[in-house]
Amino acid sequence: MTMESQYEMPIIVPLTDGTWYQFAFIGDHGSKLFEARMYDWVERQVAYVKNGIESNVIMFPYIPKSTEYHVLKTVQVSNNKKRKELCGYVIMFKKVK
């Protein structure tokens, strides 16, 4: 997806109660800051991960306590002030029995 430096990119995903999910956010290797925040539908933050220049990949597991939509918000900050457009990838894995 195309992202703009310093602006959150919200992604709405339907999640099922008790199901194991793994989220991965891969940001542009030229950025200096990467964040991923997960909120439930009533806007309670349920996950937060932050990386600096040491890694452009954020991964975290999540098991929702109720079946509802969640919002994943990703953000990255470019190293170059002139470079506003960035590329990022979000992958959601779901454990299937």
HUPE-V513196 format. One line per field, one symbol per residue. phi: phi as a letter, one per 20 degrees, with the letter a starting at -180 (. if undefined). psi: psi as a letter, one per 30 degrees, with the letter a starting at -180 (. if undefined). burial: b if it has 9 or more other ideal C-beta (glycine too) atoms within 8 Angstrom, else e. A space follows every 50 residues. Layout:
phi=???
psi=???
burial=???
//
This chain:
phi=.ecdgmdfdecececdgmeeccdccdeffeedbccccdcefemefdbbcc cdffbeddcbebcfebeafcddddbbcffdffeeecdbcccddcfdf
psi=lklkkgkkjkkkkkkkkfkkkkkkkjlkfglfkkkkkkkafggkkfkkkk kaffkgkkkklkjkfljlklkkkkklkkfjffjeklklkkkkkkkk.
burial=eebebeeebebebebeeebebbbbbbbbeebebbbbbbbbeeeeebbebe beeeebbbebebebeeebebbbbbbbbbeeeebeebebebebeeeee
//
